[in-house]
Amino acid sequence: MSGDSGDNGIDPGVPPSGNGCVECDAAGGWWFHLRRCARCGHVGCCDSSPAKHATGHFRETGHPLVQSFEPGENWYWDYSANELYEAGPELAPPGSHPADQPTPGPAGRVPVDWAKVLRA
């Protein structure tokens, strides 16, 4: 991982900021998939989501590495290198949003035409 030398961009002891995208939750929005910052634990929505908050967090903070925050996934994305890593260090639990939280989510805020919205 390019962010994995010196100040490696990963703090395995920091828990996730919550079960959903911090900014979407604050604004009453919704997301497709979630990504967790490996440095500070910020949970943001992926680039397929309407608001793309995980990438926004990288741009604002320079924190280069995110891990999928989806159940059963442990891959990392390095924004600086534009590279996918199939695995990396284990981060503080929980490793994903709750399995009963729907994708897209959260329940009650996803529009019925969500697939059309994502294609637009």
N, C-alpha and C positions, 0 to 999 in steps of 0.2 A: 504494500500500500504506500502510495507516495506520501501520505500524511503520517507515515508510521516510522519516522526517524526523528530523533531529538524530541521536540515537543510534538508527539505523534498524533495529536488531534483526538486521542481516545482517553476517556476517563471511565474505566470499567466500574467504578464505585458509585457513579451518579445515577439515581433512578430516573425513569421517564417522568416527564412533566405532567402526565395524566393519561387517560384512556383514549383521547381524541386530539385532533388538531387544536392547539391552544387558540389560535386566531379565529378559526371557524367557530369554535365553541363560544368565544366572546361575542362574535357577530351574529350568531344564530344560523351559521352556514352549514354546509355539508361537504363531505369528501368522498373520494373513490377509494384510495389506499393511503396508508399512513407510513411515515418515515421518522426515525428517531435519531437525533443528533448524538453522535458517539462521544462528543466532548461534554456537552452540558445537559443532555437528556431532553431537550426541546422536541416535542412531537408536533410535526407539521404534515400537511397533506401533500401528496405526490404531484408530479407534473401532469398527470392525467386528470387531476382534480381541477375544478374551476379556478381556485385561487392560488394554487402552486406555492403554498406557504413554506414547505421544506426548502425549496430553492431560494425563496426570499430570505429565509433565516441564514443560509450560507452567504448570500450576497451582503447581508447586514453585518454578520459576525466574522466571516472568513472561516468558520468551522467547516472543514472540507468533507468529513466522513459522516454518512448516515447509514443506519441499518434499517432494513425492513421492519416495520412494527406490525406485521401481519402474522397470524398464527401459522406455525409450521415453516416460516421462512427465517433464515439467519444471514442472508447475503448483505454485503455492504456496497455502497456506491460512493466513489470519490469524485466530488465535484471538480476539484483542481485538476485531476488527471483525466476526467471524463471516462472513468474505468469502473467496471463491475468486478467485485471479488466474491467468490462463492462462499467464503467463510472468513471469520476473523475472531478477535477476542470475544469472550462471553461478557455481556454487559449485565449490570445489576438488574434483578427481576423487578417487574415482570418483563418478559421478552416480547410481548405482543399485547395488543388490545384484547379485552375479554373475548373468548371464542364465541359467545352468544351475541356479541355486537355485530350487527349486519354490515355487509360490504355491498354497495356503498353504505355509509352511515353518517350520522347516527340515526337510529330509528325515529321516525316522526318528523325528520327534517329533509329527507331526500324527496325531490320532486318525482311524480309518477313518470315523467318523461326524461328521467336522468340520463339514459343512454343517448337520447337525441341531443341533450345539452352537452354531453362530453364530445360528441362528434362535431359540434358546431365550431 
